[in-house]
Amino acid sequence: MTQQTSTAIASAIAMQTIGGVPAVELQQTIFAIGEETLAAEKLMSDGKAALDVLDANLFDIVTVPGEEPGKRVSIPYSEFMLVRDFHKAGAIDKGKSDDAAQKIWERQINRINSAFEFVKPKSESKDAVRKAEAKEKEIAKLAEFGDGELTDLKADLLAKGDAKSLREALKLNKEIERRNATDLEAAKAQRKAIADKLIARVKELSKAGTDDADALLISALQMLS
């Protein structure tokens, strides 16, 4: 390559712009972003792997073998709360507030619930048992009514406006919210299952690297755009 050609190429590169800014001025910044993004993604990946291990370790602590082979069930409520207190103490010792430590605990228990279908134990106090039984009876009593019927009944009670009717309307509203929450969780789980399958399929096609695989990826992208 002649000196003249090299100079021409360098000049052409120098004339390129990105968003109105000379490309050469942004080159090092973009390079650094790419480099640091790689490092950040590695930290995220390492962090996720570490969390998975910690979640599994905590699951082993808050459960014991059940009657069914391979099935684990929660430890008693009092023991579960002791584990929670020790867990929170670890975060509080590192400078976190009690509220922040509680949220860290709750997030981990929620992850365990999703990953291992863990069911938290219920309080064994007489008051807690009484409330739980009363709630179950209320749910059973309203089970015969459809969602639309409950909404109509609630509207009728609110229209009456007296204290007793308003209390009953509040009970109906809690049942409507409970049903909606269940439906939302089911829909969320279904969306996650679909998304996981899509991601797995995209990874398979990307790894294949064939013309057919590329065509499927492009088609999928166009459909989702």
FENWO-V553689 format. One record per residue. N is the residue number from 1. RES is the residue in three letters. PHI is phi as a letter, one per 30 degrees, with the letter a starting at -180 (NA if undefined). PSI is psi in radians with two decimals (none if undefined). BURIAL is b if it has 24 or more other ideal C-beta (glycine too) atoms within 12 Angstrom, else e. Layout:
BEGIN
n: {N;N}
res: {RES;RES}
phi: {PHI;PHI}
psi: {PSI;PSI}
burial: {BURIAL;BURIAL}
END
This chain:
BEGIN
n: {1;2;3;4;5;6;7;8;9;10;11;12;13;14;15;16;17;18;19;20;21;22;23;24;25;26;27;28;29;30;31;32;33;34;35;36;37;38;39;40;41;42;43;44;45;46;47;48;49;50;51;52;53;54;55;56;57;58;59;60;61;62;63;64;65;66;67;68;69;70;71;72;73;74;75;76;77;78;79;80;81;82;83;84;85;86;87;88;89;90;91;92;93;94;95;96;97;98;99;100;101;102;103;104;105;106;107;108;109;110;111;112;113;114;115;116;117;118;119;120;121;122;123;124;125;126;127;128;129;130;131;132;133;134;135;136;137;138;139;140;141;142;143;144;145;146;147;148;149;150;151;152;153;154;155;156;157;158;159;160;161;162;163;164;165;166;167;168;169;170;171;172;173;174;175;176;177;178;179;180;181;182;183;184;185;186;187;188;189;190;191;192;193;194;195;196;197;198;199;200;201;202;203;204;205;206;207;208;209;210;211;212;213;214;215;216;217;218;219;220;221;222;223;224;225}
res: {MET;THR;GLN;GLN;THR;SER;THR;ALA;ILE;ALA;SER;ALA;ILE;ALA;MET;GLN;THR;ILE;GLY;GLY;VAL;PRO;ALA;VAL;GLU;LEU;GLN;GLN;THR;ILE;PHE;ALA;ILE;GLY;GLU;GLU;THR;LEU;ALA;ALA;GLU;LYS;LEU;MET;SER;ASP;GLY;LYS;ALA;ALA;LEU;ASP;VAL;LEU;ASP;ALA;ASN;LEU;PHE;ASP;ILE;VAL;THR;VAL;PRO;GLY;GLU;GLU;PRO;GLY;LYS;ARG;VAL;SER;ILE;PRO;TYR;SER;GLU;PHE;MET;LEU;VAL;ARG;ASP;PHE;HIS;LYS;ALA;GLY;ALA;ILE;ASP;LYS;GLY;LYS;SER;ASP;ASP;ALA;ALA;GLN;LYS;ILE;TRP;GLU;ARG;GLN;ILE;ASN;ARG;ILE;ASN;SER;ALA;PHE;GLU;PHE;VAL;LYS;PRO;LYS;SER;GLU;SER;LYS;ASP;ALA;VAL;ARG;LYS;ALA;GLU;ALA;LYS;GLU;LYS;GLU;ILE;ALA;LYS;LEU;ALA;GLU;PHE;GLY;ASP;GLY;GLU;LEU;THR;ASP;LEU;LYS;ALA;ASP;LEU;LEU;ALA;LYS;GLY;ASP;ALA;LYS;SER;LEU;ARG;GLU;ALA;LEU;LYS;LEU;ASN;LYS;GLU;ILE;GLU;ARG;ARG;ASN;ALA;THR;ASP;LEU;GLU;ALA;ALA;LYS;ALA;GLN;ARG;LYS;ALA;ILE;ALA;ASP;LYS;LEU;ILE;ALA;ARG;VAL;LYS;GLU;LEU;SER;LYS;ALA;GLY;THR;ASP;ASP;ALA;ASP;ALA;LEU;LEU;ILE;SER;ALA;LEU;GLN;MET;LEU;SER}
phi: {NA;d;d;d;d;d;d;d;d;d;d;d;d;d;d;d;b;b;i;i;c;e;e;d;d;c;e;d;d;d;e;d;d;d;d;d;d;e;d;d;d;d;d;d;d;d;d;d;d;d;d;e;d;d;d;d;d;d;e;d;d;d;b;b;e;c;d;d;e;i;c;c;b;d;d;e;e;d;d;d;d;d;e;e;d;d;d;d;e;d;d;d;d;c;j;d;d;d;d;d;d;d;d;d;d;d;d;d;d;d;d;d;e;d;d;c;h;d;c;d;d;c;e;c;d;e;d;d;d;d;d;d;d;d;d;d;d;d;d;d;d;c;d;d;c;d;e;d;d;d;d;d;d;d;d;d;d;d;d;d;i;d;e;d;d;d;d;d;d;d;d;d;d;d;d;d;d;d;d;d;d;d;d;d;d;d;d;d;d;d;d;d;d;d;d;d;d;d;d;d;d;d;d;d;d;d;d;d;i;c;d;d;d;d;d;d;d;d;d;d;d;d;d;d;d}
psi: {2.27;2.81;-0.62;-0.71;-0.76;-0.71;-0.67;-0.72;-0.77;-0.68;-0.69;-0.74;-0.73;-0.45;-0.23;2.54;2.76;1.90;0.56;-0.05;2.37;2.31;-0.62;-0.48;-0.47;-0.16;-0.90;-0.65;-0.78;-0.70;-0.79;-0.67;-0.78;-0.74;-0.78;-0.53;-0.71;-0.80;-0.71;-0.72;-0.61;-0.71;-0.71;-0.77;-0.77;-0.69;-0.70;-0.75;-0.70;-0.72;-0.71;-0.73;-0.76;-0.68;-0.77;-0.68;-0.75;-0.66;-0.72;-0.50;-0.69;0.14;2.79;2.79;2.36;-3.03;-0.60;2.42;2.27;-0.05;2.35;2.50;2.80;2.60;2.89;2.74;-0.80;-0.68;-0.67;-0.74;-0.55;-0.73;-0.76;-0.79;-0.73;-0.73;-0.84;-0.65;-0.61;-0.66;-0.69;-0.64;-0.43;0.19;0.01;2.62;2.90;-0.70;-0.75;-0.71;-0.65;-0.72;-0.67;-0.77;-0.83;-0.70;-0.71;-0.71;-0.67;-0.67;-0.72;-0.70;-0.75;-0.72;-0.64;0.12;0.75;2.33;2.04;2.52;2.68;2.69;2.43;0.07;2.64;-0.70;-0.74;-0.71;-0.75;-0.79;-0.71;-0.73;-0.72;-0.68;-0.73;-0.70;-0.71;-0.73;-0.76;-0.69;-0.60;-0.05;-0.48;-0.26;2.42;2.98;-0.76;-0.69;-0.71;-0.71;-0.73;-0.76;-0.72;-0.73;-0.71;-0.73;-0.71;-0.60;-0.59;-0.75;-0.13;2.89;-0.79;-0.77;-0.67;-0.66;-0.73;-0.66;-0.66;-0.70;-0.76;-0.69;-0.68;-0.65;-0.70;-0.76;-0.69;-0.77;-0.73;-0.69;-0.71;-0.75;-0.70;-0.69;-0.69;-0.75;-0.68;-0.76;-0.67;-0.75;-0.72;-0.71;-0.74;-0.78;-0.73;-0.70;-0.71;-0.79;-0.75;-0.72;-0.71;-0.72;-0.69;-0.79;-0.69;-0.68;-0.58;-0.79;0.32;2.90;-0.71;-0.73;-0.74;-0.70;-0.71;-0.70;-0.77;-0.74;-0.75;-0.72;-0.73;-0.67;-0.58;-0.18;none}
burial: {e;e;e;e;e;e;e;e;e;e;e;e;e;e;e;e;e;e;e;e;e;e;e;e;e;e;e;e;e;e;e;e;e;e;e;e;e;e;e;e;e;e;e;e;e;e;e;e;e;e;e;e;e;e;b;e;e;b;b;e;b;b;b;e;e;e;e;e;e;e;e;e;e;b;b;e;e;e;e;b;b;e;b;b;e;e;b;b;e;e;b;e;e;e;e;e;e;e;e;e;b;e;e;b;b;e;e;b;b;e;e;b;e;e;e;b;e;b;e;b;b;e;e;e;e;e;e;e;e;e;e;e;e;e;e;e;e;e;e;e;e;b;e;e;e;e;e;e;e;b;e;e;b;b;e;e;e;e;e;e;e;e;e;e;e;e;e;b;b;e;b;b;e;e;b;b;e;e;b;e;e;e;e;e;e;e;e;e;e;e;e;e;e;e;e;e;e;e;e;e;e;e;e;e;e;e;e;e;e;e;e;e;e;e;e;e;b;e;e;e;e;e;e;e;e}
END
